[in-house]
Amino acid sequence: MSQKYPLFADRAEQLHQRGISRQKALMLMAKKTAISLDCEWLEAFWCEQCNESKWYHVKKQACIYHVSVASPELWRQAVGVIHLEGNPSVGEFTRRHARKVGYNGKDL
């Protein structure tokens, strides 16, 4: 089973890039802090050659699906996803030491 994460626009430029006029995009963003992009999402698909999940940006237009590799910018627009660079509220010292701890909390 694949995982799906919806995408949201939180800036007028993101809506404008998707074909909404600049003025309408500004008006929409003035009303809400984020707009759901109903026909776009991030989805993980299993790759049998790599034996791992790969994340893709799926965009539905009419009855056609456009699929491309998910960019870091799109990850920032998704809900419920893990930050690619790690939690921004965690300091580098904590992040570095968390990577040193192995299975069951034992140091490697």
Buried (B, 14 or more C-beta within 10 A) or exposed (E): EEEEBBBBBBEBEBBBEBEBEEEEBBEBBEEEEBBEBEBBBBBBEEEEEEEEEEBBBBBEEEEEEEEEEBEEEBBEBBEEBEEEEEEEEEEEEEEEEEEEEEEEEEEE
